[in-house]
Amino acid sequence: MKVIRAITSHQIYGLTFQSEVPLPYRRIEPAEPHITVTWARPGTCAEIANGLPNLNQPGDGYEWRQCADGTDVLQWPGLVGFVVSPDGTSVRCEPVGRLATELLQAYLLGPVVGFCMVKRGDEPLRATTIVMGDVATAFLGPDGQGKSTLAAACVARGGRLVTDGLLRIENSAAGVVGFPGPSRLTVPAEVGSRFLSSQVPAGAMNHGTGKVTVSLLPRQVCAAPVRIEQFVVLSAASDASAATEIEVLGSERVVELAAAAFNPKVMHGRRVREQFDAMQALAADIEIRRVSWSRDLERIGDVMEAIFAPFETSLARTA
């Protein structure tokens, strides 16, 4: 008997998805998709990746293999694998173990879609974006610098999440526009308990990380594109007891933005040129500041005040 699979359309990151895999976003009327997501038959990833070297490092969290034709195979061993087409317009998904739907969606709409964007010619940033009042701020920085932690604290004080971990942007006459991603935050378990304690975590992001994925309420997310007012590059303070340090960046602005580019391992001559042009345009349009902080949750309110002070944004205190 032929299996009939439901196909739905969604708008995520400003792109139209047509998907057999359930996605955590409101449905839209069927339209020409930018990215198509389908289920793969069992054994697909192993068959395509057979004999190819893993291009990732052990600490990267997943395995990445690339075929001669540009097809990419991304695998979270024992959990799920994905096959991304050379042009980034289609993804095949192959669950290989028991995996919560929320985690499958997190892998798909994070690293996997990041590969699709780069292949499509976009230059997404590894950034978490929040709106406080009417000010949209994108937190940049490597993993572990507190992007999602700061976002959770902002949400607890009335802020709205635009996207967590992956930011797709476009330059327009109105400025640099950022597009909303899935309405969830992935944070350390203690951060979720402290700032989002009333919301049940969807589950651990992956084994041994100590992180949870928290689904947000409609009032806690921004579902429309926003104009980005500032980029804030987060880094660890040299002295854990030191006050928050803030520095307006000058000549190094382009370098800092390039460092925040999503999936820097996928590099070729054309992308290097296009990436430099894109980051140079961003650096010319938006103020970029570096904030060094100790990751001390007791001081996070002071960090937030310092970040938003130039815009006179009032931070609503929660009880």
C-alpha positions in Angstrom: 0.0 0.0 0.0 1.3 3.4 -0.9 2.1 5.7 2.0 0.7 9.2 1.7 2.8 11.7 3.6 1.5 15.1 4.6 3.4 18.1 3.1 3.1 21.5 4.7 4.5 24.9 3.9 6.1 27.3 6.4 8.0 30.6 6.5 11.1 30.4 8.6 14.2 32.7 8.4 12.4 34.6 5.6 12.5 31.5 3.4 9.6 29.2 2.3 9.9 25.6 3.4 7.9 22.7 2.0 8.3 19.8 4.4 7.2 16.3 5.1 9.0 16.7 8.5 6.8 18.5 11.1 8.1 22.0 11.6 7.4 24.2 14.7 6.0 27.2 12.8 2.7 28.4 11.5 1.6 27.0 8.2 1.3 29.2 5.1 -0.5 28.7 1.8 1.5 26.4 -0.5 4.1 28.5 -2.4 7.2 27.9 -4.5 9.7 26.6 -1.8 13.2 27.8 -1.3 14.0 24.6 0.6 12.2 21.2 0.4 12.5 18.7 3.3 11.6 15.1 2.9 12.0 11.8 4.8 14.9 9.6 3.5 14.6 5.8 3.3 16.6 3.8 5.9 20.3 3.5 5.1 20.4 6.6 2.8 23.1 8.5 4.8 25.4 5.4 5.3 25.1 4.6 1.6 26.0 8.1 0.4 28.7 8.7 3.1 30.4 5.3 2.6 34.1 5.7 2.5 34.1 9.5 2.9 36.2 11.1 5.7 34.6 13.0 8.5 35.5 16.7 8.0 34.5 17.7 11.5 36.5 17.6 14.7 35.4 15.3 17.6 34.1 18.3 19.6 31.8 19.6 16.9 28.9 17.5 18.0 28.1 15.9 14.6 29.9 14.3 11.6 30.1 16.0 8.2 31.0 14.4 5.0 31.0 15.9 1.5 30.6 14.1 -1.9 32.5 15.1 -5.0 29.3 16.6 -6.5 28.9 18.9 -3.5 26.2 16.9 -1.6 26.7 17.1 2.1 25.9 14.4 4.7 25.5 15.6 8.3 25.1 12.8 10.9 24.4 12.8 14.7 25.5 9.2 15.3 22.7 7.0 16.7 20.2 9.8 16.3 19.6 11.3 12.9 21.2 12.1 9.6 20.6 14.6 6.8 21.5 14.8 3.2 21.8 18.3 1.8 21.8 18.8 -2.0 24.6 20.6 -3.8 22.5 23.7 -4.3 21.0 23.8 -0.8 17.4 23.6 -2.1 16.6 20.1 -0.7 17.2 18.2 2.5 16.5 14.5 3.2 16.1 13.5 6.8 16.8 10.0 8.2 16.1 9.3 11.9 18.1 6.3 13.0 17.2 6.2 16.7 14.6 7.4 19.2 14.7 11.2 18.9 12.3 13.7 20.3 10.6 15.8 17.5 11.9 19.0 19.1 15.5 17.8 18.9 15.2 16.7 15.3 13.7 20.1 14.5 16.6 21.9 16.3 19.2 20.0 14.3 17.4 20.6 11.0 16.6 24.3 11.6 20.1 25.0 13.0 23.2 23.4 11.4 21.5 21.7 8.5 19.6 24.8 7.3 22.8 26.8 7.8 24.4 24.6 5.2 21.5 25.3 2.9 21.8 29.0 3.3 25.5 29.1 2.5 24.9 27.0 -0.6 22.2 29.3 -1.7 24.5 32.3 -1.4 23.3 33.7 1.9 25.8 34.8 4.6 24.0 33.9 7.8 25.5 34.8 11.2 26.0 32.6 14.2 23.9 35.0 16.3 21.1 35.1 18.8 18.8 38.1 18.3 16.5 39.8 20.8 14.1 42.8 20.7 13.9 44.9 23.9 11.3 47.7 23.5 11.8 48.5 19.9 15.5 47.8 19.7 16.7 44.7 18.0 20.2 43.5 19.0 22.1 40.6 17.6 24.5 38.9 20.1 27.6 37.4 18.3 30.4 35.2 19.5 31.6 31.6 19.6 29.6 28.9 21.4 29.8 29.3 25.2 30.0 33.1 25.3 26.4 33.5 26.6 24.4 34.5 23.6 21.4 32.4 24.5 21.8 33.1 28.2 21.5 36.8 27.7 18.6 36.3 25.4 16.8 34.2 28.1 17.4 36.9 30.6 16.0 39.5 28.2 12.9 37.4 27.6 12.4 37.1 31.3 12.3 40.9 31.4 9.8 41.4 28.6 12.0 41.0 25.6 11.1 39.0 22.5 13.2 36.4 20.7 13.8 36.8 17.0 16.2 33.8 16.5 18.6 31.7 18.5 21.9 30.6 17.0 21.3 31.3 13.3 20.5 34.7 11.9 19.6 35.3 8.3 19.9 38.9 7.2 19.2 41.1 4.2 20.3 44.7 3.4 17.3 46.9 2.4 16.5 50.5 2.0 15.3 50.4 5.7 18.6 49.0 6.9 19.8 45.6 7.9 16.8 43.3 8.3 16.9 40.1 10.4 14.4 37.3 9.9 12.7 35.3 12.7 13.7 31.7 13.3 12.0 29.0 15.4 10.4 30.1 18.7 12.7 28.3 21.0 15.9 28.8 23.0 18.6 26.3 23.7 20.3 27.2 27.1 22.2 25.6 29.9 19.7 23.8 32.2 20.4 26.2 35.1 19.7 29.2 32.9 16.4 27.7 31.8 15.4 27.0 35.4 16.3 30.6 36.5 14.8 32.7 33.7 12.1 30.4 32.1 11.2 28.2 35.0 7.5 28.2 34.2 8.1 26.6 30.8 8.7 22.9 30.4 12.0 22.2 28.6 11.4 20.3 25.3 14.4 18.1 26.1 18.2 17.9 26.1 19.9 19.3 23.0 22.2 16.3 22.9 23.9 13.9 25.3 26.4 15.4 27.8 25.9 19.1 27.0 23.8 20.1 30.0 21.6 22.2 27.7 17.9 22.1 27.2 15.6 23.4 24.4 12.8 25.6 25.8 9.8 26.4 23.6 8.7 30.0 24.0 5.2 31.5 24.2 3.8 33.7 21.4 4.2 36.8 23.6 7.9 36.0 24.0 8.8 35.9 20.3 8.9 38.4 17.4 7.3 36.8 14.4 8.1 39.6 12.0 11.3 40.7 10.4 13.2 43.4 12.4 15.7 46.1 11.7 18.9 45.2 13.5 20.1 48.3 15.5 23.3 46.9 16.9 25.7 43.9 16.9 27.2 43.0 20.3 30.2 40.7 20.2 30.4 38.7 23.5 33.6 37.5 25.0 34.8 36.3 28.4 36.2 38.8 30.8 39.8 38.4 31.6 39.0 38.8 35.3 36.0 36.9 36.6 35.5 39.6 39.3 35.8 42.5 36.9 32.9 44.8 35.9 31.4 44.5 32.4 33.7 46.0 29.8 32.3 47.6 26.7 34.2 48.7 23.6 33.0 50.2 20.4 34.9 48.5 17.6 36.7 50.3 14.8 38.9 48.8 12.2 38.4 45.3 13.4 34.6 45.4 12.7 34.8 43.4 9.5 37.0 40.7 11.1 34.6 40.3 14.0 31.7 39.9 11.7 33.5 37.4 9.5 34.4 35.4 12.6 30.6 35.2 13.4 29.8 33.8 9.9 27.9 30.5 10.1 29.7 27.4 8.9 33.1 28.9 8.2 34.4 25.5 7.1 32.5 25.7 3.8 34.9 28.0 2.1 35.8 28.5 -1.6 37.0 31.4 -3.7 33.6 32.8 -4.5 32.4 32.6 -0.9 35.5 34.3 0.4 34.9 37.3 -1.9 31.2 37.4 -1.3 31.6 37.1 2.5 34.0 40.0 2.7 31.7 42.2 0.6 28.7 41.3 2.8 30.5 41.8 6.1 32.0 45.1 4.9 28.5 46.4 4.0 27.2 45.4 7.5 30.1 47.0 9.3 29.4 50.3 7.5 25.7 50.3 8.5 25.5 49.1 12.1 27.4 49.9 15.3 29.3 47.0 16.6 30.4 46.8 20.2 32.4 44.2 22.2 31.1 43.3 25.6 33.4 41.3 28.0 31.5 39.8 30.9 32.1 37.1 33.5 29.0 35.0 32.8 28.0 35.6 36.4 24.2 35.2 36.4 24.0 37.5 39.5 25.4 40.3 37.4 23.4 39.7 34.2 21.0 42.6 34.9 24.0 45.1 34.9 25.2 43.6 31.6 21.8 44.1 30.0 21.6 47.7 31.2 25.0 48.4 29.7 24.1 46.8 26.4 20.8 48.7 25.9 21.8 52.0 27.6 22.7 53.8 24.3 19.1 53.3 23.2 17.5 54.3 26.5 15.6 51.1 26.6 13.8 50.4 29.8 14.3 46.9 31.1 11.2 45.6 32.8 12.1 43.9 36.1 10.5 40.6 36.9 9.5 39.6 40.4 
